[in-house]
Amino acid sequence: MKQYCVRLKSTTPLLCNVRQRKIELELRKLKKNELADWEENNWQRKAEIDKKGNVIIPSRWFRSAFINACKFSRLVPHFETRKTATYTRYAESLIWQNSDFLFEVKNLKPYGAYVGAQGAGSKTKIWRIRPQIDSWESNIEMVDPFEKMSVDELKELLEYCGMLVGVGDGRNLNFGRFEVVSIK
């Protein structure tokens, strides 16, 4: 089993938008004219917060972004015989854990924008405010239980992930991009 410690640094701001069931139920009870007031008063609650009250970047965001990078990059693993194989299935077996990123809630900035409302064929735009972190740096551990991925391939996929996929919300607007500082 190989264990890597990956150091990542942001290149663009990060938007948080963790929608918890409790928040969803609150929003369903509100009328349309009350949504803007709710957003103004509760936007900080959309960040993932640990038991000590610090904002964290969930490890599942890195895992998901890495799997997407494997899918979209089409990098063929050195151990595969098929030319169409990718690291996607293998990446699903990797374990991402122990991100050391901590950020105080009071330092979050609001990022407001009109976004498309959910629903089939809806062309309605609604005002949403999401927590923004201007810059971040984090170590995160990645465990490769089968020891098949080389460090060079890992670095290439992480760089692709950071440049073109990103983490968090608003990735299609170039939020959440990062660069690889080191891999140990």
Buried (B, 14 or more C-beta within 10 A) or exposed (E): EBEBEBBBBBBBBBBBBBEEEEBEEEBEEEEEEEBBEBBEEEBBBBBBBEEEEBBBBBBEBBBBBBBBBBBBBEBBBEEEEEEEBBBBEBBEEBBBEEBEBBBEEEEBEEBBEEBEEEEEEEEEEBEBBBBBBEEBEBBBBBBBEEEBBBEEBBBBBBBBBBBBBBBBBBBEEEBBBBEBEEBE
